[in-house]
Amino acid sequence: MKKTTLFLALLLSLIGWQANSQVLNQPANWPNTNWTVTGTYNTAPAAFEADPTTTANFAFDDDDAGSTSSDNIQAESPIIDLTAAFTAGETWLFVDFDYVFNWISADAIGAEYWDADAGTWNPWGAPIQADTAGAPTDNFCSGTTEAFTSEQLNIAGFTATQLSGFKYRLFYDDGGIWGWGFCINSPTVTSQAPPTCPDITGLTATTTGDSTADISWNAGGTETEWQIWVQPAGTGVPTTDGTVTTLNAPYPATGLTPSTAYEVYVRGNCG
């Protein structure tokens, strides 16, 4: 089930949930000499601010690296055998970490995973290309961190080689510009079983009049029917059935009271 809160004329927040992991719950435990740092980057201490093999953080200062230095740097995990998680049916993986990032334009941080069959690194969701609040311009680990949870990586179709040879890495790429920098705290990778009816995504609400709003979302799986609750803010998680609808792009909400905050819950019907 997904929830969003709206004030007529203003979308306030989006709240989702994720089940707890079970079989795989592996922190990186930085500093960790089993990790490796790779890439092409300025190795001067002023630029390479924190090495995860010797400190609890991974940080790089692209500004101190200099305008003529083109830098991409990765912190790479050791091999993590996913066979036990796969066998237990926990075929969704997530990576979580706290980070600071002073973003400019083409630079990015993010996660990638190793395909042991193809011998290639592949994107694990979209890269992060946005500032954290109040990000510093130096000593990036001194900034205020924000939490990041990756998109789920579905390993249901992985081969035995891909499972036993899995690893991941966190990267910074300055994108060919003279950037500022980042700091990432020690990450954790976890597994979980996919929900029977996957959570819907992309829930948004837009006011269309004094008493109407358009509510939109994407199906979590193959479902074509949902239940929706549009209720005064603070009512809480519904305990009764909602309005059944097959409309999601958008669902027209009517009869709303002007200058009133509402919360919206949506749940897919997967049979």
N, C-alpha and C positions, 0 to 999 in steps of 0.2 A: 504494500500500500504506500502511496506517495501523498504528501501533504504540501500545500502551498498556502500562504496567507496573502489576502489582498485587502486594500482599502479602496473603495470606489475611486478610481483615478490613479491608484498607486499600487504596484506590486512590491511587497515587502520582503518575503523570504521564501526559500525552498528548502524543505527538509526531507531527507530520505533515510533509509535504514539498510543495514547490512548484517547478515547473520554472523555469529561467532565462528571463527575458524577452529579446526580440531586437529587433524593429523599433522599438518605442517604449520609450525609457528616458530620461525627461525629468525631471531635477531642477528644482525651482522656483528654485534659485539665489537665495534670499533673501540680502541685500536685493535686491528686483527691482521697479522702478517700473512694470513692465508688469502687476503685480498691483494689485488695488484692494481697499479695505476698505469694506464696506457694513454696513448695519443701523441699529439704534437703540440708542445706548449713550452712556455718560458719556465725554467726550473728554479729561477732565483727565488729565495725565500720571501721576498716582498710580494712576488706574484703568486707563488704556490703557498698560500697561507696555511693550509691544513692538509696533511697527508693521512688518510684513514688507516694506513698500515702502522702509524705511530701515534696518532691522536684520535680523539672521539669524533672528529669532524672531517668533512671533505670540503675544502674551500679554495677558491681561486680568485685573484684580483687581476682582472683583465686590464684595468687602468694602469696599475703598476707594471704590468708586462710591457707596456709601451705601445705607441701607435703603429709601429712597424712590425709588431708581433701578431701573427695569426694563430689563434689558440683553439684547440679542441682537446679536451681532457676527459678521461673516463676512470671511474672506480669500479673495478670488476670483481664480482664475487667468485669464490671457489665453486666447484661443481656441487649441485644440490640434487640428489636423486629424488624424483617425484613419483617413483613407482608406488610407494605405499599410499600416498594421497590419491593417486589415480585408482588404485585397487579398491580403496574405501569409497569411491564415488565422489571424492572431493576434487572436482575438475575445474573449479574456478580459483585462480590465483590473484592475490593482491599484494602490492608493495606499498608500505606506509613509511613516511618520514616527515620530519619537521625541517623547514628550510627558510632561508633569507635570500632574496634575489632582487638586485637593482637592475631592472630590465631597461633596455634602450629601444631596440627595434628588431634587428635580425637575429639577435642572440637568443639562446634558449637553453633550458635545462630539462631533463626528463629521464625516462627509463627505457631500456631496451632488453630483449631476451635473446639467448643464443639458440639457434636451430642447429642441433648437432648433426642432422641429416644433410642439410644444405651447406653447413659451415658458414652461416651468415648471422649477423646481428639484425634484429628486426624491431620496429617500434612497439613499445608497450603502451599503447594509448597515445594521445596527443601530447606534444611537449608543452612545458610551462613557458608562457611568454607574457608575463604580467608581473608588475612590482608587488612585493610584500610591503605592507604599510610601514612608512618611515625607514626604508632600507638605507643603510649607511653607504658612504662612498669609499670606505676603507675598513679593514678589520671586520669583515662581513659576519663573522660569528658573534659579534657583539650586538647585532641587530635583533629585533623582535621577530621570532619565528612564526610561521603559519604551518598548519598541518596539511599534508597532502596524502590522499589515497588514490592509487591508480585505478584506471578502468579494470574490469575483470579480464584476465587472460584465460581463455577457454582452452584447456589442454585435453579435452575429450577425444580429439582426433590425433593426438601425439602418438608417434611410434615408440617402441621400446627404447630405441636409441635416443630419441628426443627427450624422453622422460629421464633416462639414466644420465644423460649428458647435459642436463639443463644448468644454466647459470644466467645471471642477469648483471646489468651494469647501470650505473647512474652517470649521466654525461653533462658536460657543458660544452657548447659550441658558440664561439663568438660571432659566427655567421659572416665573417670577413669585415666586421666593423671594430672600432675601438670601444669596447664595452666597459661596464663597471665591474660586476662580479657577483659571487654567490657564496653561500655556506649551506651545506646539507648535514644534518645530524644523522647518527647511525640508524639505518633503516631496518625494517622487519618485513619478511615475506611470509604470507599465510595462505592457507587453502581453505576452501569451504565447498559444500555440496550446493549445486545450483538449486534455487527454489523451484518447487513443482510448477508454480506459476510465476515467472520472473517479474520483478518489479517494473512498472512502466517507467519511462524516462522522459526528460524534456518537458516537465509540467510547468506551464506558464498560464498567467491570467492577465487579461487586458480589458480595462473598462471600455465599454462602447456607448454608454449613456448614463443618465442619472440613476437608473435602476437595472442596468444590464451589463453583462461582461461576457467575453469570449474566453473559454478555458480550453487549452490544447495540450496534448501529450502524445508520446509515441508508444506503440504497443511494446510490451516487454518480451513477447514471444509471437505466437501465431494467433493469439486471441483477437476477436472482433467485437467483443461485448465487455462492458465495464459497469461497475457501480460507482456512483459519484455522490459525494456529500458536499453541499455548500451551506455552511453554518456560521453563526457568529463566532468571531475569534475567541479562543479560550474555552470552547465547548469540549475539546479534547477528542481522543481517538474514538470513532463511532463504535457503538456496541449493537446497533440494529442495522438492518439492510438499508442500502442507499437506493438512489434512483438508477434504474437500469437504462443504459444507453448504448447505442452503436455508433454514436458520434464522438469523434475525438479531435477533429481538425477543422473547425473547433466545435466544442459543445457550447451552445448558447445558454447562459444562465440569466434568468429573468426574475422580476419581482423582488429585487434587492432594495434595501433601504439606503438612500443617499447618506454620505458622511458616516458610514458604518464599516468597521473592519470585519472581514470574513475570513474563514479558513476553509480550504478545499482539500478533500481527500479523494483519491481515486484508487480503485482496486480492480485488477483484471479478473475476468471470469474465464478460466481455462477448462471448465467442465468438471 
